[in-house]
Amino acid sequence: MSFITVPHTPGPYGLLLDIQEPLLACLSLLLLAVACYLLVPGVARCVQLVRASTGAARPSPAWNAAVPARLRAARPSAPLSLLSAPDQPRAPLSRLARQIKLRARGLLAPRQTRQWLDFWNLTATHAALAVATPRLLHKIYRPYQSLRLRRPQRLEILTSHYDFVIRRGLAPLVLQASQQQIPIGQFQGKSGQDYEVRLAAINSLDHEGELALHLYRGQHHLFSTAFTLCRQGSGWIVRIGCLQGSGGADSREQIRRATRDLFGLRPKALMIRMVRAIGAGHGCSRVLLVSNGNRVAGRRGKGGRVHADYDAFWQELGAARRSDGDYELPCEETAPDLQSLPSRKRAEARQRLALTQAVTQQVRGALVRTGT
């Protein structure tokens, strides 16, 4: 009787085939066992995180300790989730895709998602602000104000801003401004042309700030700026993430007309002065100004093109450059020395200064007085 013998030839890894094949089979079984051991608890953990991020969220003791009892008095009856914000009508497939995207965001950032939802579930006022617009609950997952900011920093900035809004009694005004622009300042130029400053919130320029000021000449939009009030260290600051014109075909001509009508005061300079006045009225020490390189709008624009030179304008205002590339100014402005100007320019400078003070006092009073 003859037997078939397997030749003892070396395999690709230097081992004999009759030894290598059993070893590979054992290794495969071992890897399968390890995968099962890791996968089953992992699936359970994923389910738990999904429920935490898109289902009911209860405020944690750490957040409760940081918020006064008067703000915790009335909590929403139905806890908020990432899916709580109203959404535009969608096809079933689009709605499913949105839900999957939001659940994935909750899984990728479980800790920040938990803290974010804990904050919005603190009181009925928090909940009302959270569902004011469809995009607010999702802001910590998107680029915001500066490309330097990471998710934990965005979380800190946004929660401190809305904590500030609620503590100062500004929530009703912000809710109203999230639905439509609110006039908070009116004045006239030297030609008698009417100008108006309007406040918008949350949904206007929402990548660049939570509050926005819009300047109108009659019914023509001239300039906008978006900003956020937030905590930094033991104090408060203002962050400006946007300063832009209307972008219309005749926008430059409209800006030139307005500059002449405002005694040589450029509209964009007026926008910054109004924000600085608001910050100073609320006790903020500094205003942070986003640079060209850190602008979120530069990432979202067509081809990454940015037409406005922020850096040049911030330097013109005397702003100091920071280590992160952005700029900063004190909120309190120093009074200009009119005597240092030529005598032929002092009259217009006085009129420009008087106009600036009148407008900034109106805007500052509309926001600061409301929160008193």
HELIX and SHEET records of a PDB file:
HELIX    1   1 LEU A   17  THR A   54  1                                  38    
HELIX    2   2 PRO A   61  ALA A   66  1                                   6    
HELIX    3   3 ALA A   69  LEU A   71  5                                   3    
HELIX    4   4 PRO A   92  LEU A  108  1                                  17    
HELIX    5   5 PRO A  110  TRP A  120  1                                  11    
HELIX    6   6 ALA A  124  ALA A  130  1                                   7    
HELIX    7   7 LEU A  136  TYR A  141  5                                   6    
HELIX    8   8 ARG A  151  ARG A  167  1                                  17    
HELIX    9   9 ALA A  171  GLN A  179  1                                   9    
HELIX   10  10 SER A  251  ASP A  261  1                                  11    
HELIX   11  11 PRO A  267  GLY A  281  1                                  15    
HELIX   12  12 VAL A  296  ARG A  300  1                                   5    
HELIX   13  13 LYS A  302  GLY A  304  5                                   3    
HELIX   14  14 TYR A  310  GLU A  316  1                                   7    
HELIX   15  15 LEU A  338  SER A  340  5                                   3    
HELIX   16  16 SER A  343  VAL A  368  1                                  26    
SHEET    1   A 8 ILE A 182  GLN A 188  0                                        
SHEET    2   A 8 ASP A 194  ALA A 201 -1                                        
SHEET    3   A 8 LEU A 211  ARG A 217 -1                                        
SHEET    4   A 8 HIS A 220  GLN A 232 -1                                        
SHEET    5   A 8 GLY A 235  GLY A 245 -1                                        
SHEET    6   A 8 ARG A 286  LEU A 289  1                                        
SHEET    7   A 8 TYR A 327  PRO A 330 -1                                        
SHEET    8   A 8 ALA A 320  ARG A 321 -1                                        
END                                                                             
